[in-house]
Amino acid sequence: MLQEGLLDVLAAAARSGSRESMASLYAAFRPMVVLRCRAELDQAVSDSAADAACVAVLTAVCDGSETFQPFLRVLYASTSIAIARAASDGFSGGSLPPPTTLPVVERDVLVLRLIVGLDTKATATSLARTTDEVSLDLHRALRRLRKLSSPNAIRKVLTVTREVGEGWHSGVCRGRSGGSPISD
């Protein structure tokens, strides 16, 4: 897994207009975006949502609109928006029932830590939380999941769709909470 600082360095180099730096940055983050989209959307639309998220991230890097945000937070926010749009446009094959046992922040921590493969520090940066909060959220989420009886119930909890602007990631663009879209 890439180190968090390397992504910030690549993003800074890409902002300078270097095509090679932009290509290196894209190659570094795209697998994370694809993994996250595949975890949260139907197979039929996950790759197109990942492509949309990647374009949004590259656009944000090129225009410098997110210069003061950690790159992982920009990545999380852009991926969250692309996933929510794909789901709300009806391209996800229908929304799954809302999770009754797992709060959104705990679900996001599980996806980033277990599916995308981010470490605690990178997950905290992505979600604009402390590492202690991420560890506690992960502990609580795993405790709740242990109580579920079937693998299908766990999958439903992890793949619930959200409307654009709904849930914990809605504050990303306003700065309260952060995030980063990730996968492959």
Secondary structure, DSSP 8 states (H G I E B T S, - for coil): ---HHHHHHHHHHHHTT-HHHHHHHHHHHHHHHHHHHHHHS-HHHHHHHHHHHHHHHHHHHHHTTTTTS-HHHHHHHHHHHHHHHHHHTTTTSS-----SSS-HHHHHHHIIIIII---HHHHHHHHT--HHHHHHHHHHHHHHHHT---HHHHHHHHS----TT-SGGGGTTTTSS--B--B-
